[in-house]
Amino acid sequence: MSDDPEQTPEAAPAPMRDPDEDALRLAEALVFASAEPVTARGLARILPDDIDADAVLTALRARYAGRGVELVDAGNGVMFRSAVDLAPRLRKVIETPRRLPRVAMETLAIVAYHQPMTRPEIEHIRGTALSQQTLDSLLELNLIAPKGRRESPGRPTLWGTTPEFLAHFGLKDLRELPRREDLLLESAPPKAAPEVLPADLQSPPEGGEVS
């Protein structure tokens, strides 16, 4: 006979329910009210234990598919955005936010592709000094944030992009970054084609004769 006390078997976890209307309304309200993309983990904190947050977001996405406002991926979560095909008509009545200056966009692109990196490293790639005003503008918009310190003399701050950066550019993660040139406001001016003179106006080769 065993001396071990009799163990009570653990109760099986309750089966998961399909998302109900209350769960969908709760998720809808959370996404609408949140300034940041909503993650499944964040949603799960306010849902009943027997309802899967991923299933709720999938159902909510299906509900809004094809509407004027759609549920889209942004960073590690989801957020509401106006339908892409309606954007041209919306621009007639909605003022678009002022774009960042070229120098700020260049800095942001460098950080996005090389993060985490220090300010001197940014300046080395740009080939010029980085003004505090440019850095402050990116911080104010929450597009970059400190990511620790480099273990080197002076322990300079490391900079990287934020979830707001991903949401701003409509990216799920950094792997979806476009080419670096696409993040710049202006492209380099095209090189002027060399002027070609008509044959009768060209100088004859040295030592040659004009017929």
Secondary structure, DSSP 4 states (H G I P E B T S, - for coil): ---SPPPPPPPPPPPPBPP-HHHHHHHHHHHHH-SSPBPHHHHHTTS-TTB-HHHHHHHHHHHHTTSSEEEEEETTEEEEEE-GGGHHHHTTTSPPPPPPPHHHHHHHHHHHHH-SB-HHHHHHHHTSPPPHHHHHHHHHTTSEEEEEE-SSTT-PEEEEE-HHHHHHTT-SSGGG---GGGG-SSPPPPPPPPP---GGGSPPPTT----
